[in-house]
Amino acid sequence: MRKLVIRKDKTIRQKVYHHIREEILKGAIAPKDRLIEAKIAEEIGTSRTPVREALHNLELEKLVVSIPRVGYVVRGMDMEEVEQICEIRAAIEGLAVEWALRRQRDRLIQSLKRSIANQKKYIAKGNLKGYAELDAQFHDIIARLAGSERLLELTQTLRRHMLRYRIQCIYLAETAERSMHGHERIIEAIEKGDPAEITTALKTHLVQARDDILYYVFRDTEDDSGPGSQ
């Protein structure tokens, strides 16, 4: 685990919790990994108390599980959770688009088009890590222009949870291409202003992300039809 720098703007408890949480969500700490308080405390340079509290909070958040005589372990991947996250995201992001269109339609469209233009450049250069950041930015633009801090918080939280599953396929060229085309269809629907078409474009985009996850993460339990076969 990388070294944690404790700054004065947040308490040590908060910093330790957010640090371990992000390491889990981005895949730096893998599913089924055992989390040893003393080792984590030494690695990030703090005492065991904030680490213990962080692990307890992460258990409440369902990111880790406590096993008797073993300790805390990162939760494994769950297909049902992937399905749920995608459905919830579709509902919440649909609302975000509705609010953003109502408040700042022109700015929304212009910002999303700029994002798409940058996405194409990054994919053409093979900068898939950069594309992943732009992918997150695309959805953030919609949520921010919706004008609700609570909605933004929810969308970012769900996307970070989904990232934990996508980490194995997010840096592949073919998944990046599919993701970008999904973004293009969302913009086309937004420009038309048809609520039904917007909903369909959002759901289709998230279903494709789900299918990529199911193929690349759960392929041992799925058939070999591939993620783009639907």
Legacy VTK file of the C-alpha trace (Angstrom):
# vtk DataFile Version 3.0
C-alpha trace
ASCII
DATASET POLYDATA
POINTS 230 float
0.000 0.000 0.000
1.342 3.447 -0.894
2.484 5.861 1.814
-0.267 8.111 3.162
0.464 11.782 3.750
-1.588 13.119 6.670
-2.520 16.785 6.244
-4.111 19.039 8.806
-7.269 19.781 6.833
-8.817 16.446 7.810
-8.612 14.277 10.881
-6.338 11.254 10.835
-9.407 8.994 11.095
-10.967 10.512 7.981
-7.757 10.383 5.989
-7.042 6.763 6.872
-10.600 5.696 6.078
-10.683 7.442 2.699
-7.199 6.192 1.826
-7.970 2.507 2.452
-11.379 2.862 0.794
-9.907 4.306 -2.407
-7.214 1.622 -2.504
-9.957 -1.015 -2.418
-12.224 0.687 -4.946
-9.474 1.181 -7.525
-8.224 -2.384 -7.097
-4.861 -1.663 -5.442
-6.110 -3.904 -2.621
-7.672 -6.890 -4.352
-10.789 -8.899 -3.468
-10.122 -11.595 -0.854
-6.973 -9.792 0.346
-6.525 -9.931 4.107
-6.233 -6.551 5.846
-3.853 -6.666 8.801
-4.151 -3.651 11.107
-0.524 -3.549 12.218
0.831 -3.919 8.676
-1.470 -1.228 7.253
-0.656 1.152 10.107
3.062 0.711 9.488
2.748 1.124 5.720
0.775 4.371 5.851
2.547 5.736 8.901
-0.087 5.932 11.618
-1.206 4.100 14.752
-3.473 1.050 14.680
-6.491 2.829 16.204
-7.575 4.857 13.119
-6.926 1.801 10.944
-9.162 -0.326 13.165
-11.914 2.315 13.003
-11.545 2.605 9.235
-11.884 -1.140 8.761
-14.981 -1.177 10.948
-16.558 1.587 8.839
-15.600 -0.201 5.634
-17.361 -3.291 6.964
-20.511 -1.221 7.465
-20.124 -0.053 3.871
-19.909 -3.706 2.735
-16.435 -3.322 1.244
-14.785 -5.657 3.748
-15.964 -8.550 5.889
-14.849 -9.588 9.360
-14.006 -13.278 9.671
-13.495 -14.840 13.135
-9.852 -15.734 13.877
-8.844 -14.258 10.508
-9.694 -10.560 10.699
-10.846 -8.271 7.934
-10.879 -9.420 4.306
-11.830 -7.446 1.192
-15.192 -8.607 -0.121
-15.172 -10.708 -3.260
-16.865 -9.722 -6.519
-20.636 -10.087 -6.637
-22.525 -10.332 -9.950
-25.807 -9.275 -8.350
-24.173 -6.130 -6.984
-22.967 -5.206 -10.480
-26.532 -5.528 -11.774
-27.879 -3.389 -8.938
-25.275 -0.648 -9.314
-25.994 -0.351 -13.047
-29.750 -0.124 -12.505
-29.404 2.464 -9.760
-26.959 4.495 -11.842
-29.368 4.489 -14.784
-32.146 5.885 -12.579
-30.027 8.527 -10.862
-28.151 9.652 -13.962
-31.411 9.870 -15.865
-32.611 12.316 -13.245
-29.300 14.186 -13.473
-29.725 14.654 -17.233
-33.288 15.875 -16.738
-32.199 18.490 -14.193
-29.120 19.542 -16.180
-31.206 20.029 -19.342
-33.666 22.147 -17.409
-30.952 24.337 -15.910
-28.165 24.615 -18.506
-29.010 22.791 -21.728
-26.530 24.574 -24.020
-23.653 24.346 -21.568
-24.399 20.672 -21.002
-24.261 19.819 -24.694
-21.141 21.903 -25.346
-19.293 20.429 -22.355
-20.176 16.862 -23.285
-19.093 17.396 -26.890
-15.732 18.743 -25.730
-15.378 15.689 -23.522
-16.101 13.367 -26.454
-13.551 15.173 -28.645
-10.899 14.638 -25.983
-11.940 11.014 -25.532
-11.363 10.365 -29.238
-7.892 11.929 -29.059
-6.889 9.828 -26.056
-8.140 6.598 -27.621
-6.378 7.399 -30.907
-3.111 7.880 -28.983
-3.658 4.697 -26.984
-3.815 6.668 -23.733
-6.390 4.430 -22.073
-5.601 5.609 -18.559
-6.352 9.142 -19.693
-9.536 7.894 -21.349
-10.687 6.332 -18.071
-10.391 9.732 -16.402
-12.379 11.369 -19.212
-15.006 8.647 -18.906
-15.519 9.643 -15.271
-15.459 13.325 -16.256
-18.253 12.775 -18.807
-20.647 11.545 -16.139
-19.449 14.178 -13.672
-20.331 16.950 -16.129
-23.946 15.813 -16.193
-24.169 15.440 -12.423
-22.528 18.802 -11.689
-24.746 20.711 -14.113
-27.795 19.105 -12.502
-27.151 21.518 -9.632
-27.492 19.117 -6.701
-24.560 18.335 -4.410
-26.410 15.308 -3.040
-27.037 13.894 -6.499
-23.386 14.499 -7.435
-22.264 12.678 -4.304
-24.499 9.692 -5.087
-23.368 9.405 -8.712
-19.683 9.621 -7.767
-20.067 7.034 -5.006
-21.819 4.575 -7.306
-19.269 5.114 -10.057
-16.379 4.474 -7.649
-18.030 1.249 -6.494
-18.445 0.225 -10.127
-14.792 1.059 -10.808
-13.837 -1.731 -8.426
-15.388 -4.159 -10.889
-14.292 -2.366 -14.055
-10.625 -2.145 -13.092
-9.866 -5.392 -14.980
-11.284 -4.146 -18.279
-11.284 -0.340 -18.140
-7.853 -0.055 -19.752
-8.682 -2.228 -22.774
-9.011 -0.505 -26.161
-12.182 -2.368 -27.135
-14.037 -1.469 -23.920
-12.914 2.152 -24.249
-14.285 2.275 -27.807
-17.617 0.823 -26.731
-17.813 3.230 -23.831
-17.106 6.245 -26.042
-19.752 5.220 -28.576
-22.196 4.952 -25.680
-21.350 8.521 -24.713
-21.954 9.666 -28.293
-25.419 8.117 -28.300
-26.218 9.855 -25.018
-25.263 13.246 -26.491
-27.332 12.592 -29.615
-30.358 11.810 -27.462
-29.790 14.897 -25.297
-29.619 17.132 -28.393
-32.930 15.724 -29.606
-34.442 16.373 -26.187
-36.444 13.151 -26.228
-36.693 11.854 -22.619
-37.400 8.285 -23.736
-34.400 8.246 -26.069
-32.158 9.703 -23.362
-33.266 7.004 -20.939
-32.631 4.293 -23.543
-29.168 5.671 -24.394
-28.162 5.823 -20.729
-29.425 2.330 -19.987
-27.778 0.887 -23.098
-24.458 2.486 -22.130
-24.594 1.105 -18.589
-25.773 -2.325 -19.759
-22.727 -2.477 -22.030
-20.472 -1.550 -19.103
-22.180 -4.269 -17.076
-21.675 -6.821 -19.848
-17.995 -5.938 -20.102
-17.633 -6.494 -16.363
-19.513 -9.793 -16.452
-17.336 -11.026 -19.298
-13.923 -9.903 -18.087
-14.447 -10.369 -14.335
-16.878 -13.284 -14.206
-15.969 -15.042 -17.459
-15.301 -18.335 -15.649
-18.994 -18.533 -14.775
-20.328 -17.140 -18.038
-20.316 -18.431 -21.602
-17.729 -17.394 -24.174
-19.994 -15.233 -26.307
-17.995 -12.101 -25.472
-19.010 -8.704 -24.138
-20.120 -7.227 -27.444
-22.314 -10.087 -28.585
-25.723 -8.787 -27.540
LINES 1 231
230 0 1 2 3 4 5 6 7 8 9 10 11 12 13 14 15 16 17 18 19 20 21 22 23 24 25 26 27 28 29 30 31 32 33 34 35 36 37 38 39 40 41 42 43 44 45 46 47 48 49 50 51 52 53 54 55 56 57 58 59 60 61 62 63 64 65 66 67 68 69 70 71 72 73 74 75 76 77 78 79 80 81 82 83 84 85 86 87 88 89 90 91 92 93 94 95 96 97 98 99 100 101 102 103 104 105 106 107 108 109 110 111 112 113 114 115 116 117 118 119 120 121 122 123 124 125 126 127 128 129 130 131 132 133 134 135 136 137 138 139 140 141 142 143 144 145 146 147 148 149 150 151 152 153 154 155 156 157 158 159 160 161 162 163 164 165 166 167 168 169 170 171 172 173 174 175 176 177 178 179 180 181 182 183 184 185 186 187 188 189 190 191 192 193 194 195 196 197 198 199 200 201 202 203 204 205 206 207 208 209 210 211 212 213 214 215 216 217 218 219 220 221 222 223 224 225 226 227 228 229
